Amino acid sequence: MNKNEMNKNETMKIINPMDLTEQENYFFLTGSVIPRPVAFTTTLSRDGVLNAAPFSYFNIVTANPPMLSISVQRDRGVMKDTARNAKETGDFVIHITDESYIEKINETSIAFPPTRSEVEYTGLTPVDSSKIKTPGVKEAGIRMECVVEKIIPLGGRESAPACDLVIGRVVKYHIREGIIKDGRIDPRALRPVSRLAGTSYEKLGEIFKLERP
């Protein structure tokens, strides 16, 4: 019996998520849904403070028009800076996380008050956007200017949602020329970094192709 056949014969453990704590559900979800791309996101506060934070609850919504989503977890029902700023100003910038500046991205996870800029603290380089007010950071090989399409409170309870699903419409791409090959993104040149569980991350590994039937 080969390894694949052995795995097929293993007994599956059936678990009701309603019997688990929030932390236990978090461990199962973040350990199972891997690898996850990381959206390094900048927003601008009403007072002009440039906020930055990474989000691995991140994905494409649609290509017509191009939209992206990030899920910003709340703190005891209170909106975090990224969601609040996006709601108030109406725009934000998503950067694709890559090896060249992953350490600085990690540093922006520090819990700063809304009056202090993570971009300034980490020494990242602000760069003006061409279509929206919120600046991006120069270090990223890909950044996308977004305007808020919709912000949807989800989870928790009505008076204290668990998160805000922020959906943004891309209004401008900024892509380093060396990353584009034949009109497409070259993953080797991008050198993306993805999130696993806990403090673990992953670089781009083996690439293989499967033709659709």
Summary of the structure (lengths in Angstrom):
residues: 213
radius of gyration: 18.9
end to end distance: 28.9
largest distance: 65.0
contacts: 595
relative contact order: 0.18
helix: 24%
strand: 38%
